[in-house]
Amino acid sequence: LNKAKSIVHQLAIASKPIDEDDLVLQILRGLLSEYLAFKVSMETRKDPVSLNELHELLLTQKSNLKEDNSQTFESIMSTANIVSKEVYNKQTNYRGHGKNNYQHK
């Protein structure tokens, strides 16, 4: 977003200004797929979003995505830990039973 703002500023200096609505649309088109829901909500808004408002909303969305990813990672790790314990318990329940036990004499 900062790069886009810089380009807009340079074009304005060169007497080639870009309409803010066009810039917002270009920024939305350039978002990664993880921002798809955000992009759709911005494109379907009744009132157009300003560049500054878009910047603030993108920062909030980025924070939300990081939090979601963190919670997903913690959930995956928790599940993996539970499954690992269950597998370990099943493997050790029968230790020492059976005819293939080796006895050291």
VEXLOFI-40880 format. One record per atom (N, C-alpha, C): residue in three letters; x, y, z. Coordinates in steps of 0.001 Angstrom, whole numbers, plus 524288, in hexadecimal, padded with zeros to 5 digits. Atoms other than C-alpha are relative to their C-alpha. Last residue first. Example, Ala and Ser with C-alpha at 12.3 -4.5 7.8 and 13.67 -1.06 7.14 Angstrom:
2
SER7FCCC7FB5A7FFC4SER835667FBDC81BE4SER7FCFE80442802DAALA8037A7FB5A80000ALA8300C7EE6C81E78ALA80384804B080000
***
This chain:
105
LYS7FE7A803587FB9CLYS84C4E7057487AFDLYS8059A800B180149HIS7FA577FFF57FF7BHIS845ED70FDC8725AHIS8017D7FCD5804D1GLN7FE6C7FFD97FA8AGLN8380170CAF86F17GLN805E67FF798003DTYR7FA93801807FF5ETYR833087103C861AATYR8015680073805C2ASN7FD1D7FD067FC12ASN8246D710738605CASN805857FDDD80077ASN7FB0F7FE1D8021DASN81FA570AD285385ASN8032480329803EFLYS7FC058040980023LYS8151170260859B6LYS80544801D27FDEBGLY7FF6B802B2804FBGLY80C1270D3685E00GLY804A27FC547FFFCHIS803958046780098HIS80B287179186878HIS8010C7FD647FAC1GLY7FE8D8042C7FC67GLY816627206D86C9BGLY7FC6D7FB4A7FFAEARG7FA64800EA7FF94ARG810CD72C9586664ARG801057FBB98040FTYR7FF098059C80056TYR8024372B42863E8TYR805C97FEA78006CASN803988030C7FCBEASN7FDC2738AD8685EASN8015C7FA3880015THR7FD6E801C87FB38THR809ED73F5C862D6THR7FC767FCAF8036AGLN7FB538031580122GLN80567740BE854BEGLN8026D7FDC4804F0LYS8019A804EB80271LYS7F7A4744F88583BLYS804B57FC817FF07ASN802958033A7FC0AASN7FCD674F34861B7ASN7FE517FAC47FDC0TYR7FC01801EA7FC6CTYR806507547B85785TYR7FD937FC6080413VAL7FCFE803F3802D3VAL7FB7B7559384D5BVAL8041B7FD9E80395GLU803668048A800AEGLU7F29D75CB2856EFGLU802EA7FB937FD44LYS80081802A17FAF2LYS7FD9E765D385B29LYS7FCB07FB197FF84SER7FAF58025D7FECCSER800D47693484D05SER7FFBF7FCFD80523VAL7FF95804AD8033EVAL7F28476B97849F5VAL8050B7FD2080138ILE803D4803CC7FE07ILE7F16A7751885564ILE800777FAE37FD01ASN7FE26801C37FAE8ASN7FDF077C3D851A8ASN7FC5F7FBD380235ALA7FB9A80386800FEALA7F9DC77D1D84367ALA802127FDBF80519THR80226804D78021BTHR7ECCD782E68477DTHR804557FC067FF12SER802D58027B7FBBBSER7F37678D1A84FF1SER7FDD07FAC17FE43MET7FC198021F7FC6EMET7FD217904D84524MET7FD697FD2C8048FILE7FD7A8047180292ILE7F22D791D083B3EILE803F07FD73803AASER803D6804338002ESER7EA5879A7A84473SER8025E7FB177FD95GLU8007C8020A7FAB0GLU7F6427A2DD84764GLU7FC307FB748002DPHE7FB32802C97FEC2PHE7F8F97A450838D6PHE7FFA67FD918056CTHR8001D804CE80308THR7EAC47A7F883619THR804CC7FCB38013CGLN803C3803757FD71GLN7EAFC7B1E184127GLN7FFAF7FACC7FD2BSER7FDBE8018A7FB00SER7F76B7B7FF83BC9SER7FC697FC2A802C8ASN7FBDE803CA8011DASN7F2087B82882DF8ASN802777FDF9804FFASP80282804D0801CAASP7E58D7BEC1832AFASP8040D7FBC47FEFAGLU802748025B7FB65GLU7ED767C8CC83A5BGLU7FD657FADA7FE8BLYS7FBCB8020B7FCB5LYS7F6267CB9382EA1LYS7FDC57FD39804C5LEU7FDEF804B18028CLEU7EA287CCD6825F7LEU804607FD8D80333ASN803D6804347FF58ASN7E3C77D64082F7EASN801F27FAEC7FD99SER7FFBF8019A7FA88SER7F00A7DEB182FFASER7FC4A7FB748010ALYS7FAFF802C17FF6DLYS7F08E7DF2782128LYS8009D7FDF18058DGLN800A7805298025FGLN7E2227E2B8820D6GLN804F77FCC480086THR803628030F7FC86THR7E44F7EDED82A5BTHR7FF5F7FA777FDF4LEU7FCE1801197FB4FLEU7EFC77F3008225DLEU7FCE77FCAA803DCLEU7FC398041780159LEU7E7A47F1A681609LEU803777FE94804A4LEU802DC804F580043LEU7DC7F7F95181C2ALEU803A77FB787FEA5GLU8015E801917FAA4GLU7E5B48045A82003GLU7FD3B7FAB680011HIS7FB21801257FD3FHIS7EB898051581253HIS7FEE27FE0F80587LEU7FE4D80522801D7LEU7DE278045880C08LEU804F77FE4E802D7GLU8036E803C97FD68GLU7D9C480FD081471GLU801857FA717FE6AASN7FE7F800397FA74ASN7E58F817A880FFFASN7FCB37FC10802FELEU7FAED802957FFABLEU7E3008144D801BALEU801CA7FF7D805A9SER7FB8C7FC9C8013ASER7D4BF817EF802ECSER805097FCE280094VAL7FC4F7FF7C7FBB2VAL7CA2280D988025EVAL80477803937FE3EPRO7FA7E8011B8012APRO7BEBC80EE37F916PRO8037580107804BFASP7FCF07FB348006EASP7B11680E707FEEAASP805AC7FEA37FED2LYS803647FC0D80259LYS7A7EA802FD7FC77LYS803068050C7FF0DARG801CD7FBD47FC7DARG7B2807F9127FEFCARG7FC9B803DC7FD0CTHR805BA7FFE57FFECTHR7B3277EDB27F579THR7FDCD80405803CAGLU802107FF098053CGLU7C15C7EF697F19DGLU7FA11800667FFE7MET7FE9D7FAAA801A1MET7C5DD7F0E17FFADMET7FD958015A7FABASER802FC7FC5A7FCBESER7BE837E4C18043ESER8012A805A97FE86VAL8057B80017801A1VAL7C3BC7DCFF7F8BDVAL7FCD3803E68032CLYS800517FD9080528LYS7D1BE7E1077FBBBLYS7FA55800527FE2BPHE7FF587FA677FF26PHE7D05D7DD9A80A1BPHE7FF3F802EF7FAE0ALA804D47FE407FD6EALA7CB147D029806ABALA80027805E1800F5LEU804728003A80393LEU7D63E7CE317FCFALEU7FAF78020280273TYR8031C7FB467FF35TYR7E1307D2DD80610TYR7FB027FFFD7FCB8GLU801CB8002A7FA94GLU7E7657C55D8072BGLU7FCB4804C880166SER804DC802FB7FF8CSER7E7C77C55F7F848SER7FDF67FFC08059BLEU7FF53805AE80008LEU7F21E7D0187F82BLEU7FAC97FD47800E7LEU7FFBD802B97FAF9LEU7EE4C7DE227F544LEU8008A7FA247FF46GLY7FAD1802207FEF7GLY7F1CB7E43E7E82BGLY800827FD048051BARG7FED28041A803DEARG7E3DB7E6377E39FARG8053E7FD6080113LEU8034A804847FEC1LEU7E0D57EDB37F027LEU801167FB797FC46ILE7FDDC802587FB35ILE7EC617F6C47EDC5ILE7FCE77FB238016CGLN7FB20802A98016EGLN7E7F87F9357DFD3GLN8027D7FD57804BALEU80150804BC802F2LEU7DA247FC407E45BLEU804E67FCEE7FE7EVAL8023F803BC7FC40VAL7DF2A805C47EEB2VAL7FEB27FAE87FD38LEU7FBA7802107FCEDLEU7E7A680C6D7E471LEU7FE137FBEB803EAASP7FD23803A98035FASP7DC2B80DF47DB48ASP804867FD79802F0ASP8034B804A980097ASP7D408813FD7E636ASP802AF7FBE37FC98GLU7FF8C803347FB42GLU7DF4581D457E978GLU7FCB97FB0E7FF9FASP804B67FF8E7FCD8ASP7DFEC8225C7DB74ASP800607FC43804A6ILE8035C804A280046ILE7EDDF822527D69AILE7FB60800EB8039BPRO8028B802057FB45PRO7F52C82F037D416PRO7FC877FB427FEE0LYS8030780489801C1LYS7FE0F8307A7C835LYS7FD2D7FD99804B0SER804F17FE2D80251SER803DA83E0E7CA44SER7FCE17FB997FD7DALA7FF267FFFE805A9ALA8117E838567CCCAALA7FB1D801B97FD09ILE7FBCF7FC36800F6ILE8102F83C157DB2DILE800F68008C7FA1DALA8025F7FADA7FF27ALA80334834DC7DB6EALA803FD8044D7FEFALEU803207FEC6804A0LEU809C3829007D573LEU7FD6B805598007BGLN7FC697FEE880450GLN8142E8290E7E014GLN7FD0B8016F7FB03HIS7FD877FAF47FEEFHIS809D582A1F7EABAHIS803A28018C7FB80VAL804007FBFE800DBVAL801ED81F0F7E4E3VAL8025680567800C2ILE800B37FF9C805ACILE80E37816B47E422ILE7FC00804357FEACSER7FB547FD7C80215SER81146819727F26CSER7FF87800CD7FA1BLYS8005C7FA727FEA4LYS8036D816387F69ALYS8049D803067FDBCALA8040F7FDB480356ALA80439809667EF3BALA7FF76805D28010CLYS7FDB97FF9E80538LYS8111E806107F5E8LYS7FC1C8028B7FC43ASN7FC6E7FB857FFF0ASN80B1C8093A80317ASN8028A800CC7FAABLEU8033F7FB5B80000LEU800008000080000LEU80369804E280000
***
